[in-house]
Amino acid sequence: MNRSCSQCAAVLLSLLLAACSSPHGQPQKNSEPVAPSRILEFGILYAQNCAGCHGAQGRGGAAIALASPIYLAIIDEPSLRKITANGAHGTSMPAFAQNAGGMLTDEQIEMISRGIFSRWAQKGILDGADRPSYTARNPGTAAHGELVYGRYCASCHGPGGQGGPKGSAITNDSFLALVSDQELRTIVIFGRPELGAPDWRGNVPGKPMSDQEITDVVAWLASHRVPNPGQPYSVANNAQQ
């Protein structure tokens, strides 16, 4: 037997011995899959639970971008963790915590919220800015909100919010049926940068919206909700047919 054949035989023998080191039919060491409830890697948790709506790397999609330092400078981590766990009533954001009907453990919820802030928040990004509150401090006034809309929003979203050259219709009854007042406020404050929509400071250069103006324009938008959204005909006419 020449040298090369001897080397091949040695390699084959070592492989056979390694294969025989575990009893036949039993899993090899570290070959068992990790249970879903024990996954604690942020990248996997985000990809499986968040990216479908908030986009890969948090850049936005059907829902707002989470990789927004402005968003993360206004909402605090406990609030984000609560939304992740319990969902947002009146929106498409579901509850992910097991105790709220979801699939994630408290530790996984913690890992997601902590990972979002550690990767995408920027300390001091709003220092010196008159930042609005994440939630409304006072009731809104729809009549004043209409004036605010005309000043800050109509140039993109058109008269009456029916859509314009730069923005979609935002008084559409079907749209308003799918978003809560808080979600409207979130959009007004943070904009949709992935869609070219500015935050509360950029609608009119040099004139950021005040906290109360944001509250009032949300009240005006909410006033356009109807009892039976999405119907191309009136309920009364349908009843007569």
C-alpha positions as CSV (number, residue, x, y, z in Angstrom):
1,M,0.0,0.0,0.0
2,N,1.5,3.3,-1.0
3,R,1.7,6.4,1.3
4,S,-1.4,8.2,-0.1
5,C,-3.5,5.1,0.3
6,S,-2.3,4.7,3.9
7,Q,-3.3,8.3,4.6
8,C,-6.8,7.8,3.1
9,A,-7.3,4.7,5.2
10,A,-6.3,6.5,8.4
11,V,-8.8,9.4,7.7
12,L,-11.6,6.9,6.9
13,L,-10.8,5.0,10.1
14,S,-10.9,8.1,12.2
15,L,-14.3,9.1,10.8
16,L,-15.7,5.7,11.5
17,L,-14.5,5.8,15.1
18,A,-16.0,9.3,15.5
19,A,-19.3,8.1,14.2
20,C,-19.3,5.2,16.7
21,S,-18.6,7.4,19.6
22,S,-22.3,8.0,20.2
23,P,-24.9,5.2,20.3
24,H,-26.8,4.7,17.1
25,G,-30.0,6.8,16.9
26,Q,-29.0,9.2,19.7
27,P,-28.5,13.0,18.9
28,Q,-24.9,14.3,18.8
29,K,-23.8,16.8,21.4
30,N,-25.3,20.3,20.8
31,S,-27.5,19.0,18.0
32,E,-30.8,19.6,19.8
33,P,-32.8,22.6,18.6
34,V,-33.2,25.5,20.9
35,A,-36.8,25.9,22.2
36,P,-38.4,29.1,20.9
37,S,-39.0,30.4,24.4
38,R,-35.3,30.2,25.1
39,I,-34.1,32.3,22.2
40,L,-32.5,35.5,23.6
41,E,-30.6,36.9,20.6
42,F,-31.9,40.3,19.6
43,G,-31.4,39.8,15.8
44,I,-33.4,36.6,15.8
45,L,-36.2,38.0,18.0
46,Y,-36.5,41.2,16.0
47,A,-36.5,39.4,12.6
48,Q,-39.1,36.9,13.7
49,N,-41.5,39.3,15.5
50,C,-40.9,42.9,14.4
51,A,-39.3,43.2,11.0
52,G,-42.5,42.2,9.2
53,C,-44.1,45.6,10.1
54,H,-41.2,47.8,11.2
55,G,-38.8,46.8,8.5
56,A,-35.4,45.1,8.3
57,Q,-33.0,46.9,10.7
58,G,-35.9,49.0,12.0
59,R,-36.1,51.2,8.9
60,G,-39.9,51.2,8.7
61,G,-42.5,49.4,6.6
62,A,-46.2,49.1,7.3
63,A,-45.5,50.6,10.7
64,I,-43.1,53.3,11.8
65,A,-39.3,53.0,11.8
66,L,-38.0,51.9,15.2
67,A,-34.4,52.8,14.3
68,S,-35.3,56.4,14.7
69,P,-33.3,58.3,17.3
70,I,-36.0,60.9,17.4
71,Y,-38.7,58.4,18.3
72,L,-36.4,56.8,20.9
73,A,-35.6,60.2,22.4
74,I,-39.3,60.8,23.2
75,I,-40.7,57.4,24.1
76,D,-38.9,55.8,27.1
77,E,-37.9,52.2,27.3
78,P,-40.6,51.2,29.8
79,S,-43.3,52.5,27.5
80,L,-41.8,50.7,24.5
81,R,-41.6,47.5,26.5
82,K,-45.2,47.9,27.6
83,I,-46.4,48.4,24.0
84,T,-44.3,45.3,22.8
85,A,-45.8,43.2,25.6
86,N,-49.5,44.3,25.5
87,G,-49.9,45.7,22.0
88,A,-51.6,49.0,21.1
89,H,-55.4,49.0,21.3
90,G,-57.1,50.2,18.2
91,T,-54.1,49.5,16.0
92,S,-52.5,46.6,14.1
93,M,-49.8,46.3,16.8
94,P,-50.5,42.9,18.6
95,A,-49.6,41.8,22.1
96,F,-46.4,39.7,22.1
97,A,-46.2,38.7,25.8
98,Q,-47.4,35.3,26.8
99,N,-49.5,36.7,29.6
100,A,-51.3,38.8,27.0
101,G,-51.9,36.0,24.5
102,G,-48.6,36.3,22.7
103,M,-45.7,33.9,22.3
104,L,-42.8,35.7,24.0
105,T,-41.5,35.5,27.6
106,D,-40.9,38.5,29.7
107,E,-37.2,38.0,29.2
108,Q,-37.6,38.1,25.4
109,I,-39.7,41.2,25.6
110,E,-37.0,42.8,27.7
111,M,-34.3,41.7,25.2
112,I,-36.2,43.3,22.3
113,S,-36.8,46.7,24.0
114,R,-33.3,46.8,25.4
115,G,-31.8,45.9,22.0
116,I,-33.8,48.6,20.2
117,F,-32.5,51.3,22.5
118,S,-28.9,50.1,22.7
119,R,-28.6,49.9,18.9
120,W,-30.6,52.8,17.6
121,A,-31.0,55.5,20.3
122,Q,-28.7,58.5,20.3
123,K,-28.1,60.2,23.6
124,G,-28.6,64.0,23.5
125,I,-30.1,64.1,20.0
126,L,-32.9,66.4,21.1
127,D,-31.0,68.5,23.6
128,G,-32.3,72.1,23.5
129,A,-35.4,71.1,21.5
130,D,-38.9,71.9,22.8
131,R,-39.9,68.2,22.5
132,P,-43.6,67.2,22.7
133,S,-44.8,64.6,25.0
134,Y,-45.4,61.1,23.7
135,T,-48.9,61.0,25.0
136,A,-51.3,64.0,25.0
137,R,-51.3,66.1,28.2
138,N,-54.6,67.9,27.5
139,P,-57.8,67.3,25.5
140,G,-57.6,68.5,21.9
141,T,-59.8,71.1,20.2
142,A,-60.9,70.0,16.7
143,A,-61.8,73.5,15.6
144,H,-58.3,74.8,16.3
145,G,-56.9,71.6,14.9
146,E,-58.4,72.4,11.5
147,L,-56.4,75.7,11.5
148,V,-53.3,73.9,12.5
149,Y,-53.8,71.4,9.7
150,G,-54.1,74.2,7.2
151,R,-50.9,75.7,8.4
152,Y,-48.7,72.6,8.7
153,C,-50.2,69.7,6.8
154,A,-52.4,70.8,3.9
155,S,-49.5,71.6,1.5
156,C,-48.7,67.8,1.4
157,H,-52.0,66.1,2.3
158,G,-54.3,68.4,0.4
159,P,-57.4,70.5,1.5
160,G,-59.4,68.7,4.1
161,G,-56.9,65.9,4.3
162,Q,-58.1,64.2,1.1
163,G,-54.6,63.8,-0.4
164,G,-52.3,66.0,-2.3
165,P,-49.2,65.9,-4.5
166,K,-46.8,64.9,-1.7
167,G,-49.0,63.0,0.7
168,S,-51.8,60.5,1.1
169,A,-55.4,61.0,2.2
170,I,-55.4,61.2,6.0
171,T,-59.1,61.9,6.7
172,N,-60.1,58.7,4.8
173,D,-62.6,56.8,6.9
174,S,-60.9,53.4,6.3
175,F,-57.5,54.8,7.3
176,L,-58.9,56.4,10.4
177,A,-60.6,53.2,11.4
178,L,-57.2,51.4,11.5
179,V,-55.3,53.9,13.6
180,S,-55.8,55.1,17.2
181,D,-55.5,58.7,18.4
182,Q,-52.1,57.7,19.9
183,E,-50.9,56.3,16.6
184,L,-52.0,59.5,14.8
185,R,-50.1,61.5,17.4
186,T,-47.0,59.3,16.9
187,I,-47.1,59.9,13.1
188,V,-47.5,63.7,13.5
189,I,-44.6,63.9,16.0
190,F,-42.1,61.6,14.3
191,G,-43.3,61.7,10.7
192,R,-42.5,58.9,8.4
193,P,-38.9,59.6,7.3
194,E,-38.7,56.5,5.2
195,L,-41.6,58.0,3.2
196,G,-40.2,61.5,3.1
197,A,-42.7,62.8,5.8
198,P,-40.9,65.2,8.2
199,D,-41.3,65.2,12.0
200,W,-43.1,67.9,14.0
201,R,-40.2,70.4,13.4
202,G,-40.0,70.1,9.6
203,N,-43.5,70.9,8.2
204,V,-42.8,74.7,8.3
205,P,-39.1,75.5,8.4
206,G,-38.2,77.3,11.6
207,K,-41.6,76.8,13.1
208,P,-42.0,73.5,15.0
209,M,-45.5,72.5,16.0
210,S,-46.2,73.0,19.7
211,D,-47.4,70.2,21.9
212,Q,-51.0,71.6,22.0
213,E,-51.0,72.1,18.2
214,I,-50.2,68.4,17.8
215,T,-52.9,67.5,20.2
216,D,-55.4,69.7,18.4
217,V,-54.6,68.4,14.9
218,V,-55.0,64.8,16.1
219,A,-58.5,65.8,17.5
220,W,-59.4,67.3,14.1
221,L,-58.3,64.1,12.3
222,A,-60.2,61.9,14.8
223,S,-63.3,64.0,14.2
224,H,-63.5,62.5,10.7
225,R,-64.1,59.0,11.9
226,V,-67.4,57.5,10.9
227,P,-69.5,54.6,12.4
228,N,-69.4,52.5,9.3
229,P,-66.0,53.1,7.5
230,G,-65.2,51.8,4.1
231,Q,-68.7,51.6,2.7
232,P,-69.2,53.0,-0.8
233,Y,-72.8,53.7,-0.1
234,S,-74.8,55.0,2.9
235,V,-76.4,52.6,5.3
236,A,-79.8,54.2,4.9
237,N,-79.7,53.7,1.1
238,N,-78.6,50.1,1.6
239,A,-81.6,49.4,4.0
240,Q,-84.0,50.6,1.3
241,Q,-82.8,48.1,-1.3
